[in-house]
Amino acid sequence: DWGDWTPPYSFNVSTKPVPPVLLAPVSGTQTTTSPELSWDPGIPVHWNTAHYEVQISDAPYFSTLIRSANIPDPSYLPDPLEVGTYYWRVRAVNALGVRSKWSTIWSFAVIDTP
């Protein structure tokens, strides 16, 4: 003998976003100002991406964060940075809050103006 039907439930299915591919500044770049960071959002372009999480650290394993931002577009211009070497990475977040893996880690150096 069968019982009554349960009430209907809804749920969302989401695929994990593709990790962004870093474009600029190329790893190892030296600059006298804070560079604009940019990346390729992956294929398919902007597919269900709500925003990107960007992190800049002075430690290669991101044990300390110098800048952290959630932004809608595939580029970020950080506030001025002091002289030093920095590491950066990005990940995509879709509309359901599902995060991609982190991108590769690249570095750049802010140097004194000659």
Long-range contacts (C-beta under 8 A, 24 or more apart in sequence): 12-96, 14-48, 14-94, 14-96, 14-98, 15-98, 16-98, 16-99, 16-100, 16-101, 17-42, 17-47, 17-48, 17-49, 17-91, 17-92, 17-93, 17-94, 17-98, 17-99, 17-100, 18-42, 18-43, 18-47, 18-92, 18-100, 19-91, 19-92, 19-100, 19-101, 19-102, 19-103, 20-52, 20-74, 20-90, 20-91, 20-92, 20-100, 20-103, 21-103, 21-104, 22-88, 22-89, 22-90, 22-103, 22-104, 22-106, 25-106, 25-108, 26-106, 27-106, 27-107, 27-108, 28-107, 28-108, 28-109, 29-108, 29-109, 30-108, 30-109, 30-111, 31-108, 31-109, 31-110, 31-111, 32-110, 32-111, 32-112, 32-113, 33-80, 33-110, 34-77, 34-78, 34-79, 34-80, 34-81, 34-110, 35-108, 36-75, 36-76, 36-77, 37-75, 37-76, 37-77, 37-78, 37-88, 37-90, 38-74, 38-75, 38-76, 39-74, 39-75, 39-90, 39-103, 40-74, 41-74, 41-92, 42-92, 42-100, 48-94, 48-95, 49-92, 49-93, 49-94, 50-93, 50-94, 50-95, 50-97, 51-92, 51-93, 52-76, 52-90, 52-91, 52-92, 52-93, 53-90, 53-91, 53-93, 53-99, 54-88, 54-89, 54-90, 55-88, 55-89, 55-90, 56-81, 56-86, 56-87, 56-88, 57-86, 57-87, 57-88, 58-84, 58-85, 58-86, 58-87, 59-87, 60-87, 60-105, 60-107, 62-87, 62-89, 81-110, 82-110, 83-110, 83-111, 83-112, 84-109, 84-110, 85-109, 86-110
